[in-house]
């Protein structure tokens, strides 16, 4: 289906297509930029996470080193608890991360606390971590708990004091979570990034954002699930504030702690949003400019086209074309070409008119000659038919009568029988030839009887069922009657030789429109597609014969279901000349 549109629509489409292509390219470029930006941010996320985890490990390792040196000091080995207290005070002064150092006895009694004078007793907090030190004999990093002295959230780094192969005491370095929060300060991270320290039991130990609100609470479910699976790569998480993030998880030494560092997904998509917004604004601006320009140019072209159309109408109407230029080279050339074409067209029209008149006259002469020739042929057929019927038939009949007058026994019985049969065949053949040249019934009894005899002699021997019903056929002229008979004869020949039909029907009747219609129907194989057989002129002959009679012959072909021939003839008062005069 062809699309029809105005020149304005086509120009708008011409502007729109490259603009959309540019927008698609810009969108793809923005996507690639955002994807590269995401990869860069995730790479930075991994690097910063590794650096933060390393820094936390180093700070804890430093404090662990101080406490372990205290646990193996001379005072600890000799049981000098007061000397161990003074040594612990000096270590606390050296390591600013340590808020206090305490010594816990196996009965969970606090022996000393460096924040208070030696000998002053205080209750022990986080007894589970203390008991784990006594049970395992290894350093233990506790979960966050509230200090009974400072009322702050702290963690305790417990180290065993070994004497005689047994854990005699537990030295604990108390570290405020504020120290760990300071390591995760937002000022150390890009805007919006969230860092958290989470203990082995899933409790938040430190956080970069709102630590006073979330430290001591359970971590997000997805974070705890990632800890259990020990997820190593970048994964999708949700912060405590409910913000979707891209998160990494890094272990902190052998303590069972983890550092999580996440970047909100909005920050990853922000560059893409900005790029898309800029590209859309530029694209819409360029599109509006292009569409406006296309409208202006299209109006100018449409005006020039209208001028060219007017010039063309003027040329076709015989007037002189306008001399002013349209401003478009191609349209001016088209106008000049149309002027030349009009001149050639007028000349050609004159030549065609003369040639057509000559062809019509020639066709009329050919038709007249064909009619005369057909009349002469039919007259000659009638003369020959009579000669065959009268002369040859009479001769054969006379021979037969002479033979019957011979005395019996002149010829042998077999010879007599063979001669009589040959004479009968000769007489029948003469009659058949005479009938084919000019059926006598057509003059004596009319077309209906002649057609019935034709189909009977032609179709009965090949066992084709037939029927003929030509109502009011007397209205046809002699020439039409004979022409219809010849067309039926040709159709009958096609049925016998080619169609393989089992039935053949001929019907005719006069119509209200002053015509006579005849249909010839068979149920054979139909007219096969493909090249016509050499010498096969049956259908062409029927068409030409119908045209000479002033009628029209059409056929409907259904392959493997037969052919329907339809003949329509005008009913006129025309009569064929007398055969004697024609002869």
N, C-alpha and C positions, 0 to 999 in steps of 0.2 A: 504494500500500500504506500503510495507516494504521499508525502507530507507537503501541504500547501501552507505557506506563511508569508507575511509581508516582509519587505526588505528590512524594516525596523526590527522585526523579530529575529531575522537571520543575523543582523549585525549585533544585536544584543546577545545572541547565542555565541557569536564569534568572540565577543568580549568575555562572556561568562565562562566559556570552556577553559581558556588559558588561565583565567583568574582562579578558577576552582583547582586547576592543576597546581598553580603556585601555592594555593592554600594547603593542598594536600602535602606538597613537598615541605612546606613550612611546618605543618603538623608533624610530619615524620622527623624532620630535623629537631623539632622541640622534644619529641619523644626520645630520640637518640641522645640529645643533650641531657635530658632528665635522667635517662638510664645511666649514662656515664657519671652524672652527678651522684646518683644513688650508689653506684659502685664505689666512687671515691669516698663518700661518707661512710659506707659500711667498712671500707678499708681503714679509714681513720678511726672508726669505732673499735675495730679489733686492735689497732695499735694503741689507742688510749686505754682500752681495757687492760691490755697486757702491761702497760706502764703503771697504771694505778694498782693493779694486783701485785706487781713487783714491789712498788713502794710500800704497800701495806705489809707485805711479807717482810721486807727489810726492817720496817719499824718494829714489828713484833719480834723479829729475830734479834734485833738490838736489845730490846727489853728482856727477852729470854736469856740472852748472853749475860746481862748484868745479874739477873736473878740466879742463873746457874753458877756464876762465879761466886755468888754469895753462899750458895748451898754447899760448896766444896771448900769454903774458907776454913782457916785454922779454928776460928771461933766455933763454926758449926761442927767441925770434927771433934773438938775438945768439949763440946757441950757448954761453951761460954755464951749463954743466952744474952747477957747484957752486952758483951762485946759484939755479938752478932747483931744486936739492936743498933749499936753505934755505927757499925759497918753498913747496915741497911739504910741508916739516915744519910750517910755519905753517897750511897748509890742513888738514892732518891733525888739528891741535889744534882747529881751528874746527869741523870736521864729525866728530862722535863716531861716526857710522856707518862712517867709513872707518878700517879697521884699519891700513892701510899704503898708500904710493904708491911705485910702481916705474917706472923708465924702461928700456925695452927697445930695443936697437939693431936694425937690420935683420938682423944676423947672429944674432939671438936671444940676444945677450949682454945680461945685466942690467947696466946702467950704474950704477944706484944703487937702494937700498931704504931708505926712511925709517926702518925699524926698526933699521938698522945704520949705522955711520959711512960717510961718503962715500968711495967708492973701493973698498970691500970687495965682492968678487964673489960671486954666488950663482947657482945654476942656475935657469933659467926654466921655470915650470910652465905647462901648458895652451898649448902652442906653437900649436895649431890656431887658437885665438881670436886670438893675436898675429898670425899670418900673415894672418888675415882682415882685420885692421885695416890692415896694409900693402897688401893687395890692393885693398880697397874704398875706403880713405881715409875710412871712416865709423866712428862709435862702435860697439863690439861688446860685448855682455854675455855672458860665458862661462858654460859649464856649471859646476856645483860640482866642486871638486877639493880635494885635501888639501894644505894649505900646508906646504912643507918647513921653514919657520921655526917656526911655532906648532903644527904637527901638527893644525890645526883644518880643518874643511870650510869653504871660502870660495868666493866668486865674484869675478871681476875685471871691472871696467868699463873697457874700453880705449878711448882717445881718440888720434887721430893728431896728431903734431906736424908741421906743414907748414912746409917751408923751401924757397924757390925753386920752389914748385909741386909738390914731391914730399914724400912721407912720409919724414921723417928719423928719427923715433923714434915709439915707442908709449908713451904715458903710461897707466899702469893704476892704478885705485883698487881696492884689495883690500877687499872687504866680507865680514865673517864672516856665515855663514848664521844664526848665533845672533841677529844683529840682525833678520834677516827673521823668524826664529822668534818673536822677541819681539812683532812686529806681529800675529802670529797666535795669541797666547797664549789658552788656553781661558778665562782670566778675562775676556777681551774679548768672549767669545761666550756664547750661551745653553748650558746644560748639554747635553753630548752632541754638539754641532755640531762638524764636522771641516772645517778649512780647510787648503789646500795651495797652494804655489807650484810650478809645474812648468815646466821649461825647454822650449825649442823642440825639443829632441831627446827629450822625454818623460821626463827625469830629474827626480825630485823635488828641489827646491831648498830648500824650507822646509815645515814642517808644524806644526800646532797640537798634535797628539798624537804622542808617541813620536818626536820628530824624530831623536834619536840612533840610532834603529833603522832608519828608513825614508829619511832624507835621503841622496841619492846613488844610491838605487835607482830602477828604472823605475817609472813610475806604473801604476795599475790599467789593464788593457786597455780597459775601457769609457771611461775618462777620456782615454786617448790617442786612441781612435776619435772621441770627441766633439771633441777638438782638431783632428783632421784634417777633420772635417765642419764645424768652427766653429759648433757648436750654440749657439744663443742662448737658448733657453727653459729651463724646468725639465725635467729628465729623470731617468730611473731609473738609478742607478749602484750600484757596490759599492766600499766602501772597501778599503784594504789589509788591514784586519782581517777582511774578508769580511762586513761589515755592509751590508745593503741601505739605500740612501739616496735621497733626492730632492736632486738636485745642480744647481747652476748653474755656468757657466764664463764668466769675464770676462777679456778680453785686458789685458796690461800694456804699454801704449805700443806702440812699434814693435819691441820687442825679440824678439817671438815667444814671450814668456812668457805663462802664463795663471794666473789665480787660480781655484781650485775651492773651493766652499763647499757642504757637504752636511749635511742633517739626517736622522738615522736614521728610517726609516719607523715604527719602534716608537713614537717620540715623537709622530708624527702620529696613530697609532692609540690612543695611551694615553688621551686624553680620551674617545674612543668606548668603550673598554673600561671605564673608570670609570663613565661614564654608564649603560652597559648593565648593569653589575654592580649599581649603586644601584637602577636601575629594576626589575631582576629580583628583588632582595631585597624591595623595597617591594611589587612585584606578587605575589610568593609569599606575603608576610605578609597582604596584603589578601585574597588568594584563600583562604587558610586560614581567616581570620576569617569571610569570607563563606560558605564552605562549612560551617563549624561552625554559624553562625547559621541557614543554610538547613536543616541537619539538625534543629536544635532546633525551628524553626518548622514544618517538615514533619511532625514527629511530633505536634505539637499539632493541626495541620490534619487529619492522618490519623485521630487519635482522634476529632475532631469529626465527620469523615465517617463513621466507623464507627457513631457514635451516631445520625447521621442515617439511615444504612442500616437500623439496628435499628429506629428509629422507623418507617421506611417499611414494613418487614416486619410490624411490629405493626399498622399501619393496614391493610395489605393482608390480614392475617389476621383482621381484624375486631376487634382489641383496641384499647384507647385508647392513643394515642401518649404517650411520656414527656413530662413537663411541664418538666423541667429544660432550661436553655439550654445550647447548645454553645459559646457565647462568640463565635460568628461570625454576624454579622447575616444574611448571605446564606443560610447553612445553616439558621438558624432560620426564615427566610422560606420556604425550600424545604420544610421540614417542615410548616409551616402550610398551604402550598399543596397538598402531597401529601394532607393530611387532607381538604381541600376537594375535591380531585380524586377521592379515594376515595368520598366521599359522592355526588358527581355520577356517578361510575362505577357505583355500585350502582344508582342510579336509572335510568341509561341501560341497564344490563344487564337490568333488569326490562322496560324498554320494548322493548329489542331482542329479548328472549326472547318477549314477547307477539307482536311483529311477525313474528318468524321463524316462530312456530307458525302465525300467520294465513297467511303466504306459503306454507308447506308445504301447508297445507290447500287454499289456492287453487290451488297447482300440481297437487295430486292431483285436484282437481275438473276443472281444465283438461285434465289428461291423460286422465281418464275420459271427459270430453266429446269430446276429440279422438279417442279410441279408438272411441267410439260413432259419432262423425261419420264416421270412416274406414270403419267397418263398414257404415254406411248408404250411403255413397258407393259402396263396392264392390258392395253389394247392388243399388243403383240402376244401376250400370254393367252388372252382370250382367243385370238385367231389360231395360235398353235394348238390350244386346247381343243378347239373345234376340229382342227385338221386331224389331231391324234384320235379324237373320239369318232369322227365321221369316217375318215379315210382308213386309218390303220384298224380301227375297230370293225369297219365294214369288211375289210380284206380278210381279217382273221375269222370273222363270222362266215364269210363266203367260203373260205377254205374248209371250215368245219362242216358246212352244209354239203359241199362237194364230197368230203370224206364220208359223210353219212350216206351219200347216194351210191357209194361203191358197193358192188355185190359182196355178200358175206363170204369170208374166207380169202378175200384178196390179200389181207395182211394177217400175220399171226396175231393171236389174241393179245399177247404182251405188247406187240408193236402198236396194235390198235389202241390199247389202253394208254400207253405212254404218249402217243400222238394226241389223243383227246385231252389228256391232262396238260400237255404243253400248250395246246390251243386255248384251254381255259385260263391258264396262267397268263398267256399273252393278252387275252381280252381283259382280264382283271388288271394287269399292269397298265394297259392303255387307258383304262378308266381311271386308275389311281393317278397316273401322270396328268391326265386331263383335269382331274379334280384339284390336284396341287397347283397346276398352272392357273386355273380359274375355276373355283368351286361352283358348280352349276346351281347348288342350293341357294347361294347368296343372291342370285338374280330371281330364282323361282319362289323360294320360301322365306328369304330374309336372313338377317344376321344370326338370330337365335338358332335356327335350324342348322345353318352352316357351322356355327361354333360347336354345337352339340356333336355334329358328325366329325369335326376336326378332333375334338377331345376323345371321342369314342375310338376313332381309328389310331390315334397316337398313344393314348394312355391306357386303354384297356389291355393291350398286349403286355405292357410292363406292370400291370396290376396296380395302378394308381387310381384311387377313388376320386371322382370329380363331380362337379355340379355346375350348371350354367343357368343364370337367370338374368336376362337382359330385357327389362321392362321398357316399353315405349321406344324401342330402338329404331322404329320406323321414322322417327323425327330426324335422323341423321341423313346427310346427303349421301349420294352414291360414293363419292370420293372418301368421305368419312367412314362409311360402312366398310368399304374395302380396306381402308387404313387400319381400322379397329381390328378387322379380321387378321391382317398381317401382324399386328402387335400381339394379339392373342396367340397366333401361330408361333411367333418367336418365343414368347413366354412359355408356351407348351414345350417347345424344343429344349429350353433351358431346364425345365423340370425333368425331362426324360434323360438328358445327357449329363447334367451337372448337380442338381440339387439333392437327388436321392429322396425326394418327398414321397409321402404316403397319401397325401390329399392335395387337391388343387381345386380352388373355388373361383368362379368368375361371376361377378354381380354388376349390374348396371341399372341406372334409373335416371330419370330427368329431374332436375332440381328447380327450385323456385327462381333461381338467378339467371334463367335463360341458358343453362348449360346442361350437358349430359355427363354424368360421372360414372366411371367404370373402375372397379377394383379387382385385381388378380392376386390371389393369396395362396401361398404354398407353405408347407411346414418342413421344408428341407434344411440344408446346412447353412443357407444364407449366402450372401456374396462375400467371399473370403477377401481379407485384407492382403495387400501386397501388389506386385506388378501384374498388369493385365496380360493374359496369355496372348501369344502372337496370333493375330488373325481373329481374336475374340471381339467382335463389334456388335454383339447382340443388343446390349443396353444402349450403346451409342446410336445404333440404328433406330431403336424404338423412340429415343428422345428426339432424334431428327425427324422421324416420320410424324410424331405428335406435333412438333413445331410447324411442319409444313401444312398441317391441317388446321393451324391456328389455335391449337390446344397446348396443354402443359402436362408432362409426365413426370411424376416424382416417385421415389421408392423409399421405403423404410426397411432397413436391414437389421435384423437381430441375429448375430452369429449363432448357429446351431438351433435356431428356432424359426427360420424361414424368412421370406421376403414378401412385402406387400407393395404391389405396383398400383399407383393411383393415376388414372387418366381423366382429364377434364377437357371437354370439347365444347366449343360454342355451337348452339343450335341455330343453323342458318337455313335459308331457302335455296342454298347453292346446290346444283345438280351436276353430276358428271356428264360430260358430253356423251352422245351415243357412241357405243363401242364401234359401230360400223363406220361412223364418221371419223372417229379417232383412228381407226385402222386405215 
